[in-house]
């Protein structure tokens, strides 16, 4: 099955979940690049909410065979 879930595809879906929220994705990039504790802390709540919702939305678009 060429569309089955692989580890690489799993991580791609997570990356795209971040890309679905461009402002948060930029904040994440800055937090990771600087390793700033405050910036990292600032993205925890959005990660638990908005980014997880984006991920769920992307998973919902997949067929049973793709999961």
QUIWO-V304199 format. One record per pair of residues at least 6 apart in sequence whose ideal C-beta (glycine too) atoms are under 7 Angstrom apart, sorted by the first residue. I is the first residue (numbers start at 1). J is the second residue. D is the distance in whole Angstrom. If there is no record, write none. Layout:
# QUIWO-V304199
I,J,D + I,J,D
This chain:
# QUIWO-V304199
1,65,6 + 3,65,6 + 3,66,5 + 4,65,7 + 4,66,7 + 5,66,6 + 5,67,6 + 13,55,6 + 13,58,5 + 13,59,7 + 14,55,6 + 16,58,6 + 17,51,5 + 17,54,4 + 17,55,4 + 17,58,6 + 18,24,7 + 18,25,4 + 18,28,6 + 18,51,6 + 19,25,6 + 20,54,4 + 21,50,5 + 21,51,6 + 21,54,6 + 24,43,7 + 24,46,5 + 24,50,6 + 24,51,7 + 27,39,7 + 27,42,7 + 27,43,6 + 28,43,5 + 30,39,6 + 31,39,4 + 31,40,5 + 31,43,6
